[in-house]
Amino acid sequence: MTQARDTALGPAQEMFAADAASRGLGIELLEVGTGSAVLRMAVTPAMVNGHRIAHGGFLFLLADTAFACACNSHGPVTVAAGADVDFVAPAYEGDVLVATATERTRFGRSGLYDVSVLRGDEVIAEFRGRSRTVRGAQPDRSQPVGSQQVRSTQSKESR
């Protein structure tokens, strides 16, 4: 992660630090800004399917993680309401893929984000994510990073 050591983690960095699934696959958060994120993943032998190409689920996961970092950069807990992916070209074992997420628009508690997954200059996949901010939910900052849970700041009656 690129950031100064003496600054506190932002909401997207905190969320990524607690994302054992993505980090366990070797995904790295390279950059995060308001409504944007850049992540990198190397395709390992365990990610290759029977056709000797990267399994689409891993490409989707990389794009989805970039989307999650971008839409959570604003602060409130935000989740995917839906997503679509178009696989444009195959990726292979050893390829290093970079996913760049960009916010297109936010409206109310919803947002639209586009993610391009590239190998060098070649587009591998295009992803569109639809986000939804969870009403009244904030990260539980009392837990150490890596074991955070989402807690509600509203009672059930007020939802």
NUBA-182903 format. One record per atom (N, C-alpha, C): residue number from 1; atom name; x, y, z; residue in one letter. Coordinates in Angstrom, 2 decimals. Example, Ala and Ser with C-alpha at 12.3 -4.5 7.8 and 13.67 -1.06 7.14 Angstrom:
! residues 2
REC num atomo      xx      yy      zz residuo
REC   1     N   13.19   -5.69    7.80       A
REC   1    CA   12.30   -4.50    7.80       A
REC   1     C   13.20   -3.30    7.80       A
REC   2     N   12.85   -2.25    7.08       S
REC   2    CA   13.67   -1.06    7.14       S
REC   2     C   12.90    0.03    7.87       S
This chain:
! residues 159
REC num atomo      xx      yy      zz residuo
REC   1     N    0.85   -1.18    0.00       M
REC   1    CA    0.00    0.00    0.00       M
REC   1     C    0.88    1.23    0.00       M
REC   2     N    0.52    2.18   -0.79       T
REC   2    CA    1.30    3.41   -0.82       T
REC   2     C    0.65    4.43    0.10       T
REC   3     N    1.37    4.81    1.11       Q
REC   3    CA    0.91    5.85    2.04       Q
REC   3     C    2.05    6.15    3.01       Q
REC   4     N    1.97    7.31    3.61       A
REC   4    CA    2.98    7.68    4.60       A
REC   4     C    2.75    6.88    5.88       A
REC   5     N    3.83    6.52    6.57       R
REC   5    CA    3.71    5.73    7.79       R
REC   5     C    3.06    6.49    8.93       R
REC   6     N    3.15    7.80    8.95       D
REC   6    CA    2.65    8.56   10.09       D
REC   6     C    1.21    9.02    9.92       D
REC   7     N    0.51    8.57    8.86       T
REC   7    CA   -0.88    8.96    8.68       T
REC   7     C   -1.78    7.78    8.98       T
REC   8     N   -2.97    8.07    9.44       A
REC   8    CA   -3.94    7.02    9.73       A
REC   8     C   -4.45    6.42    8.43       A
REC   9     N   -4.85    5.16    8.50       L
REC   9    CA   -5.43    4.52    7.33       L
REC   9     C   -6.78    5.14    7.02       L
REC  10     N   -7.05    5.30    5.74       G
REC  10    CA   -8.37    5.75    5.32       G
REC  10     C   -9.34    4.58    5.29       G
REC  11     N  -10.62    4.84    5.03       P
REC  11    CA  -11.61    3.77    5.08       P
REC  11     C  -11.35    2.64    4.07       P
REC  12     N  -10.89    2.97    2.87       A
REC  12    CA  -10.62    1.92    1.88       A
REC  12     C   -9.42    1.08    2.30       A
REC  13     N   -8.38    1.72    2.82       Q
REC  13    CA   -7.20    0.98    3.28       Q
REC  13     C   -7.54    0.08    4.46       Q
REC  14     N   -8.37    0.58    5.38       E
REC  14    CA   -8.80   -0.24    6.52       E
REC  14     C   -9.59   -1.44    6.06       E
REC  15     N  -10.51   -1.23    5.12       M
REC  15    CA  -11.30   -2.34    4.60       M
REC  15     C  -10.39   -3.36    3.93       M
REC  16     N   -9.44   -2.90    3.11       F
REC  16    CA   -8.54   -3.82    2.41       F
REC  16     C   -7.66   -4.57    3.40       F
REC  17     N   -7.19   -3.90    4.44       A
REC  17    CA   -6.36   -4.55    5.44       A
REC  17     C   -7.11   -5.69    6.13       A
REC  18     N   -8.44   -5.58    6.22       A
REC  18    CA   -9.25   -6.62    6.85       A
REC  18     C   -9.73   -7.68    5.85       A
REC  19     N   -9.39   -7.53    4.57       D
REC  19    CA   -9.86   -8.43    3.51       D
REC  19     C   -8.88   -9.59    3.34       D
REC  20     N   -9.04  -10.62    4.15       A
REC  20    CA   -8.13  -11.77    4.12       A
REC  20     C   -8.22  -12.52    2.80       A
REC  21     N   -9.39  -12.56    2.17       A
REC  21    CA   -9.54  -13.28    0.91       A
REC  21     C   -8.66  -12.67   -0.18       A
REC  22     N   -8.75  -11.37   -0.36       S
REC  22    CA   -7.97  -10.71   -1.41       S
REC  22     C   -6.48  -10.73   -1.11       S
REC  23     N   -6.13  -10.39    0.12       R
REC  23    CA   -4.71  -10.38    0.48       R
REC  23     C   -4.12  -11.79    0.40       R
REC  24     N   -4.92  -12.82    0.73       G
REC  24    CA   -4.46  -14.20    0.66       G
REC  24     C   -4.14  -14.65   -0.75       G
REC  25     N   -4.74  -13.99   -1.74       L
REC  25    CA   -4.46  -14.29   -3.14       L
REC  25     C   -3.31  -13.45   -3.69       L
REC  26     N   -2.72  -12.64   -2.83       G
REC  26    CA   -1.59  -11.82   -3.24       G
REC  26     C   -1.97  -10.51   -3.88       G
REC  27     N   -3.23  -10.12   -3.78       I
REC  27    CA   -3.65   -8.84   -4.35       I
REC  27     C   -3.05   -7.71   -3.52       I
REC  28     N   -2.52   -6.70   -4.21       E
REC  28    CA   -1.90   -5.55   -3.56       E
REC  28     C   -2.68   -4.29   -3.89       E
REC  29     N   -2.90   -3.47   -2.87       L
REC  29    CA   -3.52   -2.14   -3.07       L
REC  29     C   -2.39   -1.18   -3.37       L
REC  30     N   -2.35   -0.65   -4.60       L
REC  30    CA   -1.29    0.25   -5.02       L
REC  30     C   -1.61    1.71   -4.75       L
REC  31     N   -2.86    2.09   -5.05       E
REC  31    CA   -3.29    3.48   -4.90       E
REC  31     C   -4.75    3.50   -4.52       E
REC  32     N   -5.13    4.52   -3.76       V
REC  32    CA   -6.54    4.75   -3.48       V
REC  32     C   -6.74    6.26   -3.40       V
REC  33     N   -7.82    6.73   -4.00       G
REC  33    CA   -8.19    8.14   -3.94       G
REC  33     C   -9.69    8.21   -3.75       G
REC  34     N  -10.22    9.39   -3.70       T
REC  34    CA  -11.66    9.53   -3.54       T
REC  34     C  -12.35    8.98   -4.79       T
REC  35     N  -13.04    7.85   -4.63       G
REC  35    CA  -13.76    7.24   -5.74       G
REC  35     C  -12.89    6.47   -6.72       G
REC  36     N  -11.65    6.17   -6.36       S
REC  36    CA  -10.78    5.44   -7.27       S
REC  36     C   -9.84    4.52   -6.50       S
REC  37     N   -9.34    3.51   -7.20       A
REC  37    CA   -8.38    2.58   -6.61       A
REC  37     C   -7.64    1.85   -7.72       A
REC  38     N   -6.40    1.45   -7.42       V
REC  38    CA   -5.59    0.66   -8.34       V
REC  38     C   -5.02   -0.52   -7.55       V
REC  39     N   -5.26   -1.74   -8.05       L
REC  39    CA   -4.78   -2.95   -7.39       L
REC  39     C   -4.04   -3.82   -8.39       L
REC  40     N   -3.17   -4.70   -7.86       R
REC  40    CA   -2.36   -5.57   -8.72       R
REC  40     C   -2.45   -7.01   -8.21       R
REC  41     N   -2.44   -7.96   -9.15       M
REC  41    CA   -2.46   -9.38   -8.81       M
REC  41     C   -1.66  -10.16   -9.86       M
REC  42     N   -0.83  -11.08   -9.41       A
REC  42    CA   -0.14  -11.99  -10.31       A
REC  42     C   -0.96  -13.28  -10.41       A
REC  43     N   -1.12  -13.79  -11.62       V
REC  43    CA   -1.85  -15.03  -11.84       V
REC  43     C   -0.94  -16.19  -11.45       V
REC  44     N   -1.36  -16.94  -10.44       T
REC  44    CA   -0.58  -18.07   -9.94       T
REC  44     C   -1.07  -19.37  -10.58       T
REC  45     N   -0.31  -20.47  -10.44       P
REC  45    CA   -0.76  -21.76  -10.98       P
REC  45     C   -2.12  -22.20  -10.42       P
REC  46     N   -2.43  -21.83   -9.19       A
REC  46    CA   -3.70  -22.22   -8.57       A
REC  46     C   -4.88  -21.45   -9.17       A
REC  47     N   -4.63  -20.41   -9.96       M
REC  47    CA   -5.70  -19.60  -10.55       M
REC  47     C   -6.01  -19.98  -11.99       M
REC  48     N   -5.33  -20.99  -12.51       V
REC  48    CA   -5.47  -21.38  -13.91       V
REC  48     C   -6.47  -22.54  -14.02       V
REC  49     N   -7.37  -22.45  -15.00       N
REC  49    CA   -8.38  -23.49  -15.19       N
REC  49     C   -7.91  -24.59  -16.14       N
REC  50     N   -8.82  -25.47  -16.53       G
REC  50    CA   -8.49  -26.60  -17.40       G
REC  50     C   -8.10  -26.22  -18.81       G
REC  51     N   -8.35  -24.98  -19.20       H
REC  51    CA   -7.93  -24.49  -20.52       H
REC  51     C   -6.58  -23.79  -20.46       H
REC  52     N   -5.97  -23.83  -19.29       R
REC  52    CA   -4.67  -23.19  -19.04       R
REC  52     C   -4.72  -21.66  -19.14       R
REC  53     N   -5.90  -21.11  -18.82       I
REC  53    CA   -6.05  -19.66  -18.74       I
REC  53     C   -6.57  -19.32  -17.34       I
REC  54     N   -6.41  -18.07  -16.96       A
REC  54    CA   -6.88  -17.65  -15.63       A
REC  54     C   -8.39  -17.85  -15.54       A
REC  55     N   -8.82  -18.46  -14.46       H
REC  55    CA  -10.25  -18.67  -14.20       H
REC  55     C  -10.93  -17.31  -14.07       H
REC  56     N  -12.06  -17.15  -14.72       G
REC  56    CA  -12.77  -15.88  -14.70       G
REC  56     C  -13.15  -15.42  -13.31       G
REC  57     N  -13.36  -16.34  -12.40       G
REC  57    CA  -13.70  -15.97  -11.03       G
REC  57     C  -12.61  -15.16  -10.36       G
REC  58     N  -11.36  -15.47  -10.66       F
REC  58    CA  -10.25  -14.72  -10.07       F
REC  58     C  -10.14  -13.32  -10.70       F
REC  59     N  -10.44  -13.22  -12.00       L
REC  59    CA  -10.43  -11.91  -12.64       L
REC  59     C  -11.56  -11.05  -12.08       L
REC  60     N  -12.73  -11.67  -11.89       F
REC  60    CA  -13.85  -10.95  -11.30       F
REC  60     C  -13.49  -10.49   -9.89       F
REC  61     N  -12.86  -11.37   -9.10       L
REC  61    CA  -12.49  -11.03   -7.73       L
REC  61     C  -11.54   -9.84   -7.69       L
REC  62     N  -10.55   -9.81   -8.58       L
REC  62    CA   -9.62   -8.67   -8.63       L
REC  62     C  -10.38   -7.39   -8.93       L
REC  63     N  -11.24   -7.42   -9.95       A
REC  63    CA  -12.01   -6.22  -10.32       A
REC  63     C  -12.95   -5.82   -9.19       A
REC  64     N  -13.60   -6.81   -8.56       D
REC  64    CA  -14.54   -6.54   -7.48       D
REC  64     C  -13.83   -5.92   -6.28       D
REC  65     N  -12.61   -6.34   -6.01       T
REC  65    CA  -11.85   -5.77   -4.90       T
REC  65     C  -11.46   -4.32   -5.19       T
REC  66     N  -11.09   -4.03   -6.44       A
REC  66    CA  -10.79   -2.64   -6.82       A
REC  66     C  -12.04   -1.78   -6.68       A
REC  67     N  -13.17   -2.30   -7.13       F
REC  67    CA  -14.46   -1.63   -6.99       F
REC  67     C  -14.77   -1.37   -5.52       F
REC  68     N  -14.58   -2.37   -4.67       A
REC  68    CA  -14.85   -2.21   -3.24       A
REC  68     C  -13.99   -1.11   -2.61       A
REC  69     N  -12.71   -1.08   -2.98       C
REC  69    CA  -11.83   -0.04   -2.44       C
REC  69     C  -12.26    1.34   -2.90       C
REC  70     N  -12.64    1.46   -4.18       A
REC  70    CA  -13.06    2.77   -4.70       A
REC  70     C  -14.35    3.25   -4.04       A
REC  71     N  -15.34    2.37   -3.93       C
REC  71    CA  -16.62    2.85   -3.38       C
REC  71     C  -16.58    3.01   -1.87       C
REC  72     N  -15.64    2.37   -1.19       N
REC  72    CA  -15.51    2.56    0.26       N
REC  72     C  -14.55    3.69    0.60       N
REC  73     N  -13.96    4.34   -0.39       S
REC  73    CA  -13.04    5.45   -0.14       S
REC  73     C  -13.74    6.66    0.46       S
REC  74     N  -15.05    6.72    0.33       H
REC  74    CA  -15.81    7.86    0.84       H
REC  74     C  -16.06    7.78    2.34       H
REC  75     N  -15.98    6.58    2.92       G
REC  75    CA  -16.13    6.47    4.37       G
REC  75     C  -17.25    5.60    4.86       G
REC  76     N  -18.50    5.82    4.49       P
REC  76    CA  -19.54    4.93    4.99       P
REC  76     C  -19.35    3.52    4.41       P
REC  77     N  -19.77    2.51    5.14       V
REC  77    CA  -19.69    1.13    4.66       V
REC  77     C  -20.56    1.01    3.41       V
REC  78     N  -19.94    0.54    2.33       T
REC  78    CA  -20.62    0.42    1.04       T
REC  78     C  -20.38   -0.98    0.49       T
REC  79     N  -21.42   -1.58   -0.05       V
REC  79    CA  -21.34   -2.94   -0.57       V
REC  79     C  -21.80   -2.97   -2.02       V
REC  80     N  -21.58   -4.09   -2.66       A
REC  80    CA  -22.03   -4.26   -4.04       A
REC  80     C  -23.52   -4.55   -4.08       A
REC  81     N  -24.22   -3.85   -4.93       A
REC  81    CA  -25.63   -4.14   -5.20       A
REC  81     C  -25.73   -5.04   -6.42       A
REC  82     N  -24.70   -5.04   -7.24       G
REC  82    CA  -24.65   -5.88   -8.43       G
REC  82     C  -23.41   -5.55   -9.23       G
REC  83     N  -23.06   -6.44  -10.14       A
REC  83    CA  -21.89   -6.21  -10.98       A
REC  83     C  -21.96   -7.08  -12.23       A
REC  84     N  -21.34   -6.60  -13.28       D
REC  84    CA  -21.23   -7.33  -14.54       D
REC  84     C  -19.78   -7.29  -14.98       D
REC  85     N  -19.35   -8.34  -15.66       V
REC  85    CA  -17.99   -8.35  -16.19       V
REC  85     C  -18.02   -8.85  -17.62       V
REC  86     N  -17.18   -8.27  -18.45       D
REC  86    CA  -16.95   -8.75  -19.81       D
REC  86     C  -15.50   -9.16  -19.90       D
REC  87     N  -15.27  -10.43  -20.25       F
REC  87    CA  -13.91  -10.93  -20.43       F
REC  87     C  -13.51  -10.66  -21.87       F
REC  88     N  -12.45   -9.90  -22.04       V
REC  88    CA  -12.05   -9.42  -23.37       V
REC  88     C  -10.92  -10.27  -23.95       V
REC  89     N   -9.98  -10.69  -23.12       A
REC  89    CA   -8.84  -11.48  -23.57       A
REC  89     C   -8.43  -12.41  -22.42       A
REC  90     N   -7.82  -13.54  -22.75       P
REC  90    CA   -7.40  -14.45  -21.68       P
REC  90     C   -6.17  -13.93  -20.95       P
REC  91     N   -6.07  -14.32  -19.69       A
REC  91    CA   -4.86  -14.07  -18.91       A
REC  91     C   -4.24  -15.43  -18.62       A
REC  92     N   -2.93  -15.46  -18.41       Y
REC  92    CA   -2.20  -16.71  -18.25       Y
REC  92     C   -1.38  -16.71  -16.97       Y
REC  93     N   -1.00  -17.91  -16.56       E
REC  93    CA   -0.12  -18.06  -15.40       E
REC  93     C    1.10  -17.17  -15.58       E
REC  94     N    1.43  -16.44  -14.53       G
REC  94    CA    2.59  -15.54  -14.56       G
REC  94     C    2.24  -14.12  -14.96       G
REC  95     N    1.08  -13.90  -15.56       D
REC  95    CA    0.68  -12.54  -15.93       D
REC  95     C    0.49  -11.70  -14.67       D
REC  96     N    0.89  -10.44  -14.75       V
REC  96    CA    0.62   -9.48  -13.68       V
REC  96     C   -0.48   -8.56  -14.19       V
REC  97     N   -1.59   -8.57  -13.47       L
REC  97    CA   -2.78   -7.81  -13.87       L
REC  97     C   -2.95   -6.61  -12.95       L
REC  98     N   -3.39   -5.51  -13.54       V
REC  98    CA   -3.66   -4.29  -12.77       V
REC  98     C   -5.11   -3.90  -13.02       V
REC  99     N   -5.85   -3.71  -11.92       A
REC  99    CA   -7.25   -3.30  -11.99       A
REC  99     C   -7.36   -1.85  -11.53       A
REC 100     N   -7.94   -1.01  -12.38       T
REC 100    CA   -8.12    0.40  -12.06       T
REC 100     C   -9.61    0.70  -12.00       T
REC 101     N  -10.06    1.11  -10.81       A
REC 101    CA  -11.48    1.42  -10.58       A
REC 101     C  -11.69    2.92  -10.60       A
REC 102     N  -12.76    3.34  -11.25       T
REC 102    CA  -13.10    4.76  -11.36       T
REC 102     C  -14.59    4.95  -11.09       T
REC 103     N  -14.87    5.90  -10.21       E
REC 103    CA  -16.26    6.24   -9.92       E
REC 103     C  -16.84    6.99  -11.11       E
REC 104     N  -18.01    6.56  -11.56       R
REC 104    CA  -18.70    7.26  -12.64       R
REC 104     C  -19.71    8.25  -12.08       R
REC 105     N  -20.49    7.82  -11.09       T
REC 105    CA  -21.46    8.72  -10.47       T
REC 105     C  -21.94    8.11   -9.15       T
REC 106     N  -22.36    9.00   -8.26       R
REC 106    CA  -23.02    8.60   -7.02       R
REC 106     C  -24.33    9.36   -6.95       R
REC 107     N  -25.36    8.68   -6.48       F
REC 107    CA  -26.67    9.31   -6.35       F
REC 107     C  -27.36    8.67   -5.16       F
REC 108     N  -27.71    9.52   -4.18       G
REC 108    CA  -28.29    8.99   -2.95       G
REC 108     C  -27.31    8.04   -2.29       G
REC 109     N  -27.76    6.84   -1.99       R
REC 109    CA  -26.89    5.83   -1.38       R
REC 109     C  -26.30    4.88   -2.43       R
REC 110     N  -26.47    5.18   -3.72       S
REC 110    CA  -26.04    4.30   -4.79       S
REC 110     C  -24.89    4.92   -5.59       S
REC 111     N  -24.16    4.07   -6.30       G
REC 111    CA  -23.09    4.56   -7.15       G
REC 111     C  -22.80    3.59   -8.28       G
REC 112     N  -22.14    4.09   -9.32       L
REC 112    CA  -21.69    3.28  -10.45       L
REC 112     C  -20.19    3.43  -10.59       L
REC 113     N  -19.51    2.31  -10.78       Y
REC 113    CA  -18.06    2.29  -10.87       Y
REC 113     C  -17.65    1.40  -12.03       Y
REC 114     N  -16.64    1.84  -12.79       D
REC 114    CA  -16.07    1.03  -13.85       D
REC 114     C  -14.67    0.60  -13.45       D
REC 115     N  -14.34   -0.64  -13.79       V
REC 115    CA  -13.02   -1.19  -13.49       V
REC 115     C  -12.47   -1.80  -14.76       V
REC 116     N  -11.26   -1.41  -15.13       S
REC 116    CA  -10.55   -2.02  -16.24       S
REC 116     C   -9.43   -2.89  -15.67       S
REC 117     N   -9.36   -4.14  -16.15       V
REC 117    CA   -8.29   -5.05  -15.76       V
REC 117     C   -7.36   -5.18  -16.95       V
REC 118     N   -6.09   -4.84  -16.75       L
REC 118    CA   -5.13   -4.85  -17.84       L
REC 118     C   -3.90   -5.69  -17.53       L
REC 119     N   -3.32   -6.23  -18.60       R
REC 119    CA   -1.99   -6.83  -18.58       R
REC 119     C   -1.15   -5.90  -19.44       R
REC 120     N   -0.32   -5.08  -18.78       G
REC 120    CA    0.38   -4.05  -19.53       G
REC 120     C   -0.63   -3.08  -20.10       G
REC 121     N   -0.63   -2.92  -21.42       D
REC 121    CA   -1.59   -2.03  -22.09       D
REC 121     C   -2.80   -2.78  -22.64       D
REC 122     N   -2.83   -4.10  -22.49       E
REC 122    CA   -3.90   -4.91  -23.08       E
REC 122     C   -5.05   -5.09  -22.08       E
REC 123     N   -6.26   -4.78  -22.54       V
REC 123    CA   -7.45   -4.96  -21.71       V
REC 123     C   -7.77   -6.45  -21.64       V
REC 124     N   -7.92   -6.95  -20.40       I
REC 124    CA   -8.28   -8.34  -20.15       I
REC 124     C   -9.77   -8.44  -19.82       I
REC 125     N  -10.27   -7.50  -19.02       A
REC 125    CA  -11.68   -7.52  -18.62       A
REC 125     C  -12.16   -6.11  -18.31       A
REC 126     N  -13.45   -5.90  -18.51       E
REC 126    CA  -14.13   -4.66  -18.13       E
REC 126     C  -15.26   -5.03  -17.19       E
REC 127     N  -15.35   -4.29  -16.09       F
REC 127    CA  -16.28   -4.59  -15.00       F
REC 127     C  -17.08   -3.34  -14.68       F
REC 128     N  -18.36   -3.49  -14.44       R
REC 128    CA  -19.20   -2.37  -13.98       R
REC 128     C  -19.85   -2.81  -12.68       R
REC 129     N  -19.61   -2.04  -11.62       G
REC 129    CA  -20.18   -2.34  -10.31       G
REC 129     C  -21.18   -1.30   -9.89       G
REC 130     N  -22.22   -1.77   -9.23       R
REC 130    CA  -23.26   -0.90   -8.67       R
REC 130     C  -23.19   -1.00   -7.16       R
REC 131     N  -23.00    0.11   -6.49       S
REC 131    CA  -22.79    0.10   -5.04       S
REC 131     C  -24.02    0.60   -4.30       S
REC 132     N  -24.05    0.26   -3.03       R
REC 132    CA  -25.11    0.74   -2.14       R
REC 132     C  -24.49    0.96   -0.76       R
REC 133     N  -24.62    2.17   -0.25       T
REC 133    CA  -24.14    2.48    1.09       T
REC 133     C  -25.12    1.88    2.10       T
REC 134     N  -24.58    1.19    3.09       V
REC 134    CA  -25.41    0.54    4.11       V
REC 134     C  -25.84    1.59    5.11       V
REC 135     N  -27.14    1.75    5.24       R
REC 135    CA  -27.70    2.77    6.12       R
REC 135     C  -27.28    2.49    7.56       R
REC 136     N  -26.63    3.48    8.19       G
REC 136    CA  -26.30    3.41    9.60       G
REC 136     C  -25.14    2.51    9.96       G
REC 137     N  -24.47    1.90    8.99       A
REC 137    CA  -23.36    0.99    9.31       A
REC 137     C  -22.04    1.71    9.22       A
REC 138     N  -21.18    1.47   10.18       Q
REC 138    CA  -19.83    2.03   10.21       Q
REC 138     C  -18.88    0.90   10.59       Q
REC 139     N  -17.62    0.95   10.14       P
REC 139    CA  -16.67   -0.06   10.59       P
REC 139     C  -16.53    0.00   12.10       P
REC 140     N  -16.33   -1.15   12.73       D
REC 140    CA  -16.13   -1.21   14.17       D
REC 140     C  -14.66   -0.90   14.45       D
REC 141     N  -14.37    0.33   14.80       R
REC 141    CA  -12.99    0.78   14.99       R
REC 141     C  -12.42    0.32   16.34       R
REC 142     N  -13.23   -0.34   17.16       S
REC 142    CA  -12.73   -0.85   18.43       S
REC 142     C  -11.97   -2.17   18.24       S
REC 143     N  -12.14   -2.80   17.06       Q
REC 143    CA  -11.48   -4.07   16.77       Q
REC 143     C  -10.16   -3.79   16.06       Q
REC 144     N   -9.15   -4.63   16.26       P
REC 144    CA   -7.90   -4.46   15.52       P
REC 144     C   -8.15   -4.68   14.03       P
REC 145     N   -7.37   -3.99   13.18       V
REC 145    CA   -7.47   -4.16   11.74       V
REC 145     C   -7.24   -5.63   11.44       V
REC 146     N   -8.05   -6.20   10.58       G
REC 146    CA   -7.96   -7.61   10.25       G
REC 146     C   -9.06   -8.42   10.91       G
REC 147     N   -9.69   -7.87   11.95       S
REC 147    CA  -10.79   -8.58   12.59       S
REC 147     C  -12.00   -7.66   12.73       S
REC 148     N  -12.07   -6.64   11.86       Q
REC 148    CA  -13.16   -5.67   11.96       Q
REC 148     C  -14.47   -6.29   11.53       Q
REC 149     N  -15.52   -5.84   12.16       Q
REC 149    CA  -16.87   -6.21   11.80       Q
REC 149     C  -17.66   -4.93   11.58       Q
REC 150     N  -18.74   -5.04   10.84       V
REC 150    CA  -19.59   -3.88   10.63       V
REC 150     C  -20.60   -3.83   11.76       V
REC 151     N  -20.79   -2.64   12.32       R
REC 151    CA  -21.79   -2.50   13.38       R
REC 151     C  -22.78   -1.44   12.94       R
REC 152     N  -23.97   -1.56   13.41       S
REC 152    CA  -25.02   -0.60   13.08       S
REC 152     C  -25.03    0.50   14.11       S
REC 153     N  -25.21    1.72   13.64       T
REC 153    CA  -25.30    2.87   14.55       T
REC 153     C  -26.74    3.27   14.78       T
REC 154     N  -27.68    2.50   14.24       Q
REC 154    CA  -29.10    2.78   14.43       Q
REC 154     C  -29.77    1.57   15.04       Q
REC 155     N  -30.81    1.81   15.81       S
REC 155    CA  -31.59    0.69   16.34       S
REC 155     C  -32.45    0.14   15.21       S
REC 156     N  -32.91   -1.09   15.36       K
REC 156    CA  -33.75   -1.71   14.34       K
REC 156     C  -35.02   -0.90   14.10       K
REC 157     N  -35.55   -0.30   15.15       E
REC 157    CA  -36.78    0.46   15.00       E
REC 157     C  -36.61    1.69   14.14       E
REC 158     N  -35.42    2.28   14.08       S
REC 158    CA  -35.23    3.52   13.33       S
REC 158     C  -34.86    3.27   11.87       S
REC 159     N  -34.70    2.01   11.48       R
REC 159    CA  -34.35    1.71   10.09       R
REC 159     C  -35.59    1.71    9.29       R
